Amino acid sequence: MSSYRYDTLENRWVIIAPHRLKKPTLKAHDMRVDVVKCPFCEGNEALSDGEIDATASDPRRAKNAPGWINRVVSNRYKAVSIEADPSPLQEGLFSSRGGFGAHEILIETPGHDSDLALMKKDEVEAYLQMVRKRLVDLRKDSRILYISVFKNVGILAGETLVHPHTQIVAFPFVPLHIDEIFQREESYYRDHSRHLVLDEVSLSIAEGDRIVWNEGDFCLYAPFASGNPFELRIAPRCVLASLADAAPEQIEALASILQRSIALIKRVLGEKVAYNMVFRDAVSNDPLSGFHHTFYLMIVPRLFGISALESEDQISINPMPPEEAARLYKERL
């Protein structure tokens, strides 16, 4: 069973999860896992942990059976567990608590070698609808304060199983970095009566040289202070605190621009490019955070490893100006 431990010096919570030593680790020579053994492939439902939810074209489909479009299962090597006791424990200087939370896997498609760029548009819409559905469901637990939704693709991005999937992790606290983002958004709104993300998008559109594409209510652009080469951000041009609040037409537009984004990254950087994708959503069960926050999505290619200056001191060194990255992306539209 995992636990949270608080690092008093660095001001951060750490998850201690010994059982995750058993999780699979990808190496260059085993990137193509045998489909017969893949626990996320259709027909191998018995190889994965219990099904939490699924999208299927036939409403009569049985649970844990083939015939799904996407599927949510519990992470076999979960970092946190809904059954854990969240009670805090104080031992002198050291604070800890049980590893309470939820750790789910959203299997995006039955296709082992597919990805968001290759899926049909309605399949990408169904994927986003499932993310939305899980956000709504997990928020019903008042103990959950933040839900992290992310995707790792490639060894450099931390991928451990190649079948397309997204991880959804719910925590009983707000991570420090996320809390700082919300505080900045709140402060900006208090000073300007406007949303920080919306102003960033508006200014980027006005300047033009970092904009890649617009679709419906959403804008695809290279952030002004991109921390990584070829980094992309998808953000709305209207108030939208959470994907859970998105209207059907917004889900449709987001699916289209997301699919275009992944396709562009692969055209410019190669089919096998590693990347992380992160959803920045509102804090759960906190209506005030939703008032100031604007949902956005980050796509960060991982072209090489990072140094201690970047990982520990959090000072990014980016050799690719975002204006040049946006220009190269636009050439491949």
ABEGO torsion letter per residue (X at the ends): XBBBBBBAAAGBBBBBBAAAAABBBBBAAAABBBAAABAABBGAAAABBBBABBBBABAABBBGBBGBABBBBBBAABABBAABBABBBBBEABBBBBBBEBBBBBBABABAABBAAABBAAAAAAAAAAAAAAAAAAAABAABABBBBBBBBEAAAGBABABBBBBBBBBABBBAAAAAAAAAAAAAAAAAGBBAAAAAAAAAAAAGAABABBBEABBBBBBABBABBGBBBBBBABBBABAAABBAAAAAAAAAAAAAAAAAAAAAAEAABBBBBBBBBBBBGBAAAAAABBBBBBBBBBABBBBAAAAAAGBBBBABBAAAAAAAAAAAX
